[in-house]
Amino acid sequence: MQCISRPRNCPTPGHTAGTTTFLWDNGEHRLLFPGDSIWVQGGEWKAVLLGESDREAYLASLSRLMDLDFDILVPWGSEEGQPYGYGVTRLEAQKNLRRIIDRLQAGESG
C-alpha cells in the first residue's frame, strides 16, 4: 500500500467491503483516519469485526497499515473525556496494530 502523498485514500477492506483509510500529511504530522475499522477503548486499539466483515481481508489490511508512517491515529469516535486523536511513534503504532492482528488471528472479535 503506497499512501504517502497528501492527502491519500487507502482501501482497507475487511471491516466492511468499502472501508477506506485516509492518510493526511499536513507538513507537521501524518494523521491516519481509519474510519470505523479501528477504535480505541481504555487506551487499547481494537478492531471492529462485524457479521459482514471479512476476517482475512481485515488481517491483510491491518498488516498493510503496519507499513505506513504516521504519528497520530484519529479513530472514528472517542470515549467521553478521551482525546480525539492519539500521538504515537512508528514502533508504538506497529505494536498496537500487531496486538489487533494477533487477537483476530486467535479468533477474537477485535
C-alpha positions in Angstrom: 0.0 0.0 0.0 1.5 3.3 -1.0 -0.4 6.0 0.8 2.3 8.7 1.1 1.1 11.8 -0.8 -1.1 14.3 0.9 -4.0 13.6 1.2 -4.5 10.0 0.1 -7.2 7.3 0.4 -6.1 3.8 1.2 -8.6 1.0 0.5 -8.6 -1.2 3.6 -11.3 -3.8 3.1 -12.2 -6.3 5.9 -14.3 -4.3 8.4 -16.7 -3.8 5.5 -16.2 -4.2 1.8 -15.8 -0.4 1.1 -13.7 0.6 4.1 -11.1 3.3 3.3 -8.4 4.7 5.5 -7.3 8.2 4.9 -3.7 9.3 5.5 -3.0 13.0 5.6 0.4 14.7 5.9 -0.2 18.3 7.0 3.5 19.1 6.8 3.9 18.7 10.6 2.1 15.4 11.3 1.0 12.4 9.4 -2.6 11.6 10.6 -4.2 8.3 10.0 -8.0 8.3 9.8 -9.0 4.6 9.8 -12.8 5.3 9.6 -14.6 2.9 11.9 -12.2 0.0 11.3 -10.1 0.9 14.3 -11.3 2.3 17.6 -9.7 3.0 20.9 -11.2 1.8 24.2 -9.5 2.3 27.5 -6.3 3.3 25.6 -6.3 0.0 23.7 -6.6 -0.1 19.9 -9.3 -2.5 18.7 -10.8 -3.8 15.5 -14.4 -3.6 14.7 -15.4 -7.0 13.4 -19.0 -7.2 12.2 -21.0 -10.2 11.0 -20.4 -8.9 7.4 -16.6 -8.4 8.0 -14.1 -10.5 6.1 -11.6 -11.5 8.7 -8.8 -12.5 6.2 -9.2 -9.2 4.3 -9.2 -7.3 7.6 -6.0 -9.0 8.6 -4.4 -8.2 5.3 -5.4 -4.5 5.5 -4.1 -4.2 9.1 -0.8 -5.8 8.0 -0.5 -3.1 5.2 -1.2 -0.4 7.7 1.8 -1.5 9.7 3.9 -0.3 6.8 2.6 3.3 7.0 4.5 6.0 8.7 2.0 8.1 10.8 2.3 9.8 14.1 -1.4 10.5 15.0 -4.3 8.0 14.9 -7.7 9.6 14.6 -10.3 6.9 15.2 -13.9 7.4 14.1 -15.1 8.1 17.7 -13.7 8.6 21.1 -14.9 7.7 24.6 -16.2 10.6 26.8 -13.4 12.6 28.2 -10.7 10.9 26.0 -8.7 12.6 23.2 -9.9 12.8 19.6 -6.5 11.6 18.4 -3.6 9.6 19.7 0.0 10.5 19.2 2.2 7.5 18.6 5.7 6.7 17.4 6.0 4.3 14.5 7.0 1.5 16.8 4.0 2.1 19.1 1.7 2.1 16.1 3.1 -1.2 14.8 2.8 -2.8 18.3 -0.8 -1.6 18.6 -1.7 -3.0 15.1 0.2 -6.2 15.9 -2.0 -6.7 19.0 -5.1 -6.3 16.9 -3.8 -8.7 14.3 -2.9 -11.3 17.0 -6.4 -11.1 18.5 -8.1 -11.5 15.2 -5.8 -14.4 14.2 -6.7 -16.0 17.6 -10.4 -15.9 16.6 -11.3 -13.0 18.8 -13.6 -10.2 17.6 -11.2 -7.4 17.9 
